[in-house]
């Protein structure tokens, strides 16, 4: 490389470090958004050549999300509350069905229209109020990304210890206040480095990662269950042990655990359009309905059988597969098994973090600041902020109040899932004007200066309001005292939030419909539409007849250097 090339590269690096404007993305010509709206291709409807997800891709996606360490532990965590193994399995099954139904219904938005969740939310919440949903989901994804990553470091510890047993005795140079050890931080860093390049895989190609996980984790999970059951001479005695609670206590525990297991995957019922928009056919995403309950329940049963066998074999209950892996570290053959099993569970952990948290946050970040972020930059941002800035190892170490809050924060997701579902299927009857979803001055502004559908706002306030005292009580139990009725309401907050929000939103739209958004037929995003333009605007394509088909007349907005679209530019 000659000296002039080196100087040019040096100037480019210096500009990046000193001039914030150099980080702006070039303004792309959207295939659908008005010219004055700042957007990028990651927000547009998915073009046909990238609609690659078949039914097998969706099956692989849910295998990736559900065949994990946390799902393995879920049924066991239920049993520690005093319920029986049969209760635990039934709760996991019912929770999976509660997850599957809204996931399939909301997945149809992406499969039909090929748009992501942040854009789809504008139809029901209004162009600007949809940012409430986006920010809420983005914050949850950010924190859970870090928490899942901290747990992934445990898999790395098992792998490295299998190769170098002395790693288990690595001296700790960190103070107790750090919330981790030298070994734990090093394992987490290795995990983070493995995960980072996988975050950069485009969503339409993630199915290959899911298939790799299916091929490697399936035999590992089966082999572990079969091995420990044969070694212990059985492990099914758990299924014959009765619950240690009864009456109303058992009933409330049933609801509380159902809410906990359902709430853990409540965000996926909201952000599923981020993936279903890549559907090759409209019916591909329907295969989620049977496979979500099958995968979730099967892995829960594996956890119960494994725990029962571990108690017989070692005298202790091991709810995590990694606890079993740790017991193998004593012999050369055991360490080999620990290495391969740890690697398989590491892949499982990375896959679920990429799909459930990384992709969703990247889509949210792209919508919030399209001037600065695309999906690739959003993935790097979640890796840095969620992975390091939030110090997730401290979060995990001080799990009490904060993790209670994170679990309670799921109360926001159930009403969002319900509003999206009701709006698409019952209120609008699957008839959305996709070009208008990209127009801040279009019909989904709902005639409001603030771009808000007041019906969705009312549902948010009425449904979530009564749950907030219980959320505060979860965070600070010593300082917040609430009535028993509110405590009981929070016990089944997901069921209450979803069904009450669904009914209330439908009732408000039935008695106070917004006629402008009730269009006679759907307007897809890949159909050219002519828009009314001013002297300084340009056509986005189409013909006059297309405008009539769309039923959409877009008021021209003066073009300026401060284009609409980036939330940071909103007054």
N, C-alpha and C positions, 0 to 999 in steps of 0.2 A: 504494500500500500504506500503510495507516494505521500509527500509532506502536505500537499494541498488537500488530499482526501482526509488526512488526519486532522487538519485544521477545520475542515467543514464539519467533521464528526464532533470535534471539540466544541465548535460553536453551537451545534444542535444540542449537545448535552448541557452546555451552559444555559441555553435558552430554556430548556426544560426545567432547570433548577431555579431560574430567576423570573421567568415570565409565566404566570398562571394561564394566560390565554393560549399558550402553546399546547396545553392539554385538551383544548376543545376538540371535539370530534368534527370532522368535516360535515357540513349539512348535506344530508342525502335527499335526493328527490324521492319522496315516498310514492309507492304505487297507489296510495289511497287517501292519505291525509291532505288537507288543503295546503297550498304553497306556503302560507304564513305560519304553519305549525311546525315547530322543530321536532323532528322524529328521527328514527333510524330503522333500518330494515328488520331489526330484531323484534320490533313492535308490530310490524305489518302482518296481515294474514299470511300463513305459510304457503309458499308457492307449491305447485303440484309436484315438482321434482324432489321436494323435501318431505312429502307426505309418505313416510316410509314405515310407519308403525302398523303392523298387522296384529291380529289377535295374539300371536305368540309374543310380540313385543310387550303387550300389556300384561300377559301372564308372567313374563320375565321381570317386568317392572315391579309387580306386587310380590313376586318371589324375593326380589332384591330388598324391598321395604319390610317384609314380614319375617323372613328367615334370618333373624338376627339374635344377638345375645339378649337384648331387652325383651323380645317376644318370648324367648325361652324362659326368661325369669318371671313373666307376667302372671302366669297361673300360680306359681309358687308364692309370689307376693300376696295374692289373694288369700291363700291358705294361712298365711301368718296372722291374718285378722280373726281367725277362728272358724272360718267357713270350711266345708269339706272339699275334697278333691272334685267330687261331682259338681258341687256348686261352682268351683273355679272353672271347670271346663265349660259349663253352661253359660257362665258369665262371659267368658272369652268368645264363645260362639255368638251370643246375643249382641255383644259389643261389635263383633266383626260384621254382623248383619246391619247394625246401625251405621257402621262406617260405609258398608258397601252400597246401600241404597242411595244416599245422597251423592256418593262419589260417582256412581253410574249416571244419575240424573244430571248432575252438573257437568260430567264429562261430555255429555251430548253437546254442550255449548261449543266446546273445542272441536269435537268431531264434525259437527254440522258446519260451523263457520270458520274454523281454523284460526281462531284468535286466542291470545293468552288471557289469563284471569284478570290482570290489571285493566285490560280494555273491556272485557266482558262485564266487569262490575259497574261500568258507567251506565249500562242500560237500566239497571235497577236502582242504583244509588245516586245517579246524576254524575255529570262529567267531573265535577270537582269534589263532591262528597265521597266519591269512590276512593279518593286518596286516604281517607280514614281507614278503609279496609286494607289498602296496600301497606300503609305504615304499620298497622297492627300486625299483619302477617309478617312483614319484613323484620320487625323487632323480634318476634317469636323465632323466626328462622335463624336470625343472627345468633341468639343465645343458644338455641338448641344445636346449632352447628358446632359451637365451641364445646358444649357438654358432651356431645357424641364423640367429638375428637379426643377429649380427655379420656373417655372410656376406651377409645381405640388404642391409646398408648399402652393399655394393659395387654393387648394382643402382641404388640411389639416386644414387651418385656418377656412374654412367654417364648417368643421366637428366638430372641437374642440369648436368653438363658439356656435354651436348648443347645445352642452352638457353643457358648462360653458360660459354663455353670458359675464361674466367679462373678458374673454380672449380677447375680442375685445378692451378692455381698458387697456391691459397689458402695464405697464410703459416701455418706451424705454430708455435703458442705453447705447446705441451705438451712436457714433458721426455721423454726416451727411455724412462724408467721407466714412463710412462703406458701403454705398449703400443699406443698409437694416435696419430693426428695430429688436429689441429683439424678438418681436412676429414673424416677418418674418423669422428670423434665426432659431428660435425654431421649427416653422412649417416645414421649409426645412429639419431640422435634423430628424424630425419624418418621413417625406416623404422618406428621404434617407434610414432610417432604415427599412422601409416597403419594399422598392425597392430592397435592397441588396440581400436578399435570393432568390428573383425571378430571379435575374441575373444569378444565379448558376444553373437554370434549363437547362438540355441539350436541344439542339435545336430540336431534334426529338420528344421531349415531350412538346414543347411549345404550341402545338395545344390545350392542355387542358386549358391553360391560356386564349387562344383566345375564346374558347367556353364559359368559365365563363364570360368573358367580354360581349360576344354576349347576353347571357341570362340576364345579369343585366343592361347593358347600354341601350339596345333597348327599354325596357318599360320606362326607365327613360327619354330618349330623347323624345319619343312619348308623354309621359304624360306631360312633360314640355311645349311642343308646343301646345298640345290640351288645357291645363289649361290656359295658358296665352292668347291664341286666344279667348277662350270662355269668359274669364274674361274681356277682352277688347272689346268684341263684334265684333271681326274681326282684321285682321292684314295684309290683302292682298293688302291694298291700295298702298303699295310700288311698286307693279308690274305695276301700272298705272301712276306712276310719270315719266315724261320724263327726259332724260339726260340734264345736265346743260352745256354741251360742245357740239360742233358740228364740222363738217368738218375735216380737217387734224388733229386738236388737238384730236378729238375723236378717230381717227384712230390710232394715235401714243399711246394714252392711252390704247387702246384695246391691242396693241402689248406688251406694257410695263407690263400691268397687266397679260396678258397671260404668259409672260416670268416669272414673279414673282411667279405665282401659279404653273406653271410647274416646275420651278427650285427648289421649296421647296421639291419636291419628286424625284429630278433627281438622287440622290445617289441610290435610290432603284432600278432604271433601271440598275444600274451597279452591285449592290451587291446581286441581286435576286438569282444567283446560290448558295449563301450561304444557302438558304432555299430550292430551288427547287431540290437540290441534294438529299433531303430526300424523293423525290417523289416515291410513290409506283408503279405508272405507268407513262409512258412517257407523256400521255395526260392529267394528272391531273392538271398541271400548266396552261393549256389553259383556264381554267375557270376564270383566272384573267382578261381576256380580257373584258367580259361584266360587271363584278362586280366592277372593279375599277371606271368606269364612273358612275355606278348606285349609289354606296355608296357616292362618292365625291359630286355628284350633289344633291342628296337627302339631305345630311347634310347641304350643302350650302343653299338650299331652306328653311330648318328649321331655319337657322340663320336669313334669310331675314324676314320670317313670324314673328319670335319671336321679332325681332327688331321693326317691324312695330306695333305689338301689344303693346310693351313696351312704345313706344312713345304715343300711345293713352291712355294707362293706367296710366303712371307715368309722362308723359311729357318729357321723356329722351329716347335716343336711347341706348339700351343695346345689344351690339354685342356678348357678351360672356354669355354662360349659367350660369357661376358663378356670374355674375352681378345680374341675376334674383334670384339665390339662396340667395344672400346676402339680398335681399328685404324680404325674408321670416323669417328673424331672430327675428321679433318683437313679435311673439306670440308662445305659447307652441306648437300648431299644426304646425305652420310654421317652428319652429326649428326642429321638427321631420322630416318634409319633407326635410329641408335643410341638415340634417344629412345623410339621405339615398341618396339624389341626389349628395351630395358632395362625398360620398363614391363611388358611381358609376362612377363619373367623375375622381376620384382618380385612380380607377382601369383602366380607359381608358388611363390616362396619363402614368401610370406605364407600361402598355402593349406596347404602342407605343415606349416608351423609350427603353424597353428591346429589342424589335424586330428591330426597325429602327436604333438604335445607339449602344446598348450594344453588341449584337451578331456580328454586322459588325466589330466593333473595336476589339473584341476578336479574330476574324479570322485574321484580319490584323496583330495584335500583335504576334500571333502564327507564322505567316509566316515570320515576320521580325526577330524574335528571338526565334526559336524553342528550342534552348538550355536552355532557361530560362523560357519560357512562353508556357502554353497550354491554351485552351479556358477558363478554370476556372480561372486561374491566370489573363488572359486578362480581364475577367469580373471584377475582383477585382481591377485591375489597372485602368480601365475606371471609376469605382466608386470612387476611391481615387483622381485621377488626374482630370478627368472631373467633378467630383462631388464637390471637395474641393479645390484642388491646383489652379484651374483656377478662383476661386471665382465667380461663375456664377451669383450670385445676383448683383455683381458690373457690370457685362457684361450687364445684363438686365436693370439695373438702368441707365447706360450710353449708351443706345442703339444706338445712332446716328451713329458715324463713324464705330464702330466695327461691328454692325449688318449689316450695309451696305456692309462692306467687306465680311461678311459671306455669304450674299446673292449673292454678286458678285463672290465669290469663286466657286459658282455652274457652272461658265463658264467652269471649268475644267472637269466637269462630263459629259456634253453633248458630247464632242468629244470622250471621253472614251467609253461611251455607244454606240456611232456610230461605232467605230472601232471594238469593240467586236462583235457587231451585223453583220457588213459587213464581217468580217473575218470568222465567223462561218458559215453563211448562203451562201454567194456568193463566197468568195475566197477559203476557204477550203471545202465548201459544206458538212458541218457537219462531216468531216473526220479528227478527231484529234487522234494522237498517245498519249494516256494517260500516259503510262509509260515514254515516252520521256519528258513529262511536268515536271517530277520529277527529271530529269537528267540535271545538269548544263552543261554537255558536249554533250548533245543530239542535235537533229535537230533544236530545238527551241532556240538554241544559235544563229542561223542565220549566222553561219560562222564568227561571229564577236568576237573579243577579249572581247568586253564589253557586249556581250550577248544581243544585241540590234537589233530589226528590224528597219532598217533605214526608212522604209516607214511609220511606226507608229510615229517615231520621227519627220519626215517631216510634217506629218499631225498636230502633236501637236504644232510645231513651227508656221506653216503657219496659222492655224485656231485660236489659242489662242493669238498669237502675237498682232494682231490689236485690241484685246479687253483689253489688259493690261493698256493702257492709261486711259480708262474709269474706270477700276477697281481702279486705283490710284486716279482718280477724285472723285470716290465714298467715298474713305477713307479720302482724304484731299481736299475737294472742294475749299478751299480758296487758295491752293497752286498749284493745277493742273488745267490747262486750255487746253481744247482740242477742236477740230473742231466740228461743228454741225453734220458732217457726221459720225464721230466716236460715238457721242452721240446717233445718230439714230441707228447705228449698234448695239450698246450695248442694245438698247431698245428691240430688238428681238434676244438677244444673244443665247438663247437656240435653237430656230429654226435654226438660222444661224450655230451655232456650230454643231448641230446634222447632218443636211442635207449636209452642205458643207464638213464636215469631212467624212461622209459616201461616198460621190461622189469622193472626192480626194483619199481616201484610196483605193477604188475600181479601180480607174484609174491607180494608181501607181502599184498595183498588176497585173493589166491587161497587162500593157506595160513592167513591170520589175518583173515578177513572181519569187518567190523563189522555185525552183523545188524540193528541198529536203523536204520541208514541205507539198508539194502537194501529199500526199500518196493516194494509190488506194482505200483503205477502212479504216474505223475507227478501232482503236485498243483500246478496252475497258480496264479499269483498273482492272477488276476482272478476266482477262485472264493471266495465268502464261506466263512469257516471259524469255527466256534464254539470258543472257547477256554475252558478251565476258569479261573474267576476267583475272586478273594477278595472280601471285603466292600468293599474300597476300590477295586476295579478295575471296569472296564466291559466290556461285550461288544464284540468287534470285528466282530460280524455273523455271520449264518449260522444254522444249525439243528443239532440234535443229530446228524442224519443226515450232515451235512457233516463233522462231526468224525470220524465213523467212516470216511468216505471218505478223509479226509486221513491217517488212521492216526497222528494226532499229538495228543498230550495235553500241553498246556503247563502246567507248574507255575506257580501264581500267585506273583508276586514282589511284595513290599510296595512300594507307590508312595511315593516320597519326592521331595524337591526335587532330588536328585542322580540324575536318570534315567540309565539305562544307554544306551550308544550312542556317547558321545564318548570317544575313547581317553584324553583328558586326565584323565578321571575314574576310570580303572582303577588300582586299587592295585597 
